[in-house]
Amino acid sequence: MIKSELVQRIAEHNPHLYQRDVENIVNAILDEIVAALARGDRVELRGFGAFSVKHRPARAGRNPRTGEHVPVDQKSVPFFKTGKEMRERLNRDPSAPEPDRASEASAS
């Protein structure tokens, strides 16, 4: 799914919102996640997952075409770890019935 499909699906599920407003909301959320990661913060969305930044040290790389050794600078890369609820939903038996969200909340 690409961002425009996500915006369209959210707009379909929320007919009281204009598609341009949904697009602004999605962009604002993604921009905030990127800004937090740029500051070095961790972004956790309960039930979905956590975004963080991992730092890779400088190293000696190799040009695959010539075999020549080249220096590779240190860099920061985004990292995503899925949340427990997402992993459980992805690995659930497809024939099992969907759990009732209200009973899960009252059991906690």
Secondary structure, DSSP 4 states (H G I P E B T S, - for coil): --HHHHHHHHHHH-TTS-HHHHHHHHHHHHHHHHHHHHTT--EEETTTEEEEEEEEPPEEEE-TTT--EEEE--EEEEEEEE-HHHHHHHTS-TTSPPPPHHHHHHH-
